[in-house]
Amino acid sequence: MFDVISAVKAGSELANGIIERIWPNPEEADKRKLEVLKIELESHFNIMSKQLEISIKEAEHPSLFVAGARPFILWICAFGLAYASILEPLARFIAVVFFEYEGDFPQIDTDLTLQILLGMLGLAGMRSHDKRFKVERNKL
């Protein structure tokens, strides 16, 4: 898959290398590098704003298969975290203490699920903060 942000960053690095060769004066080179950085940041902003527009359209969609992806991912992450932090240790304790079980229990690698879950909760926390202080974010 083509990563646009990586391509923009690579183009920026290439432009900076060319600038250093064309303009040996450090002050002039810094001015040109600043222009390249401005273009890079504008590109990142445009990419992010387009993705935000797509996300908003998906969230407004009446179909559960389109708008239900985020809640589904959140529930999967929550179930994985609940199993790894509550169910599995409790089941292991009961099995070892009461039934003298000595085998292993299946474990879930929670690295990815926690990254996704904490990211989604962080975004929800930001939105709650905006609602609490009545900050309107419907402008695009």
QUIGITA-V36220 format. One record per run of one state. SS is the DSSP state (2 for helix, 1 for strand, 0 for the rest). FROM is the first residue (numbers start at 0). TO is the last residue. If there is no record, write none. Layout:
ss | from | to
SS | FROM | TO
SS | FROM | TO
//
This chain:
ss | from | to
0 | 0 | 2
2 | 3 | 21
0 | 22 | 24
2 | 25 | 59
0 | 60 | 62
2 | 63 | 66
0 | 67 | 67
2 | 68 | 98
0 | 99 | 109
2 | 110 | 131
0 | 132 | 139
//
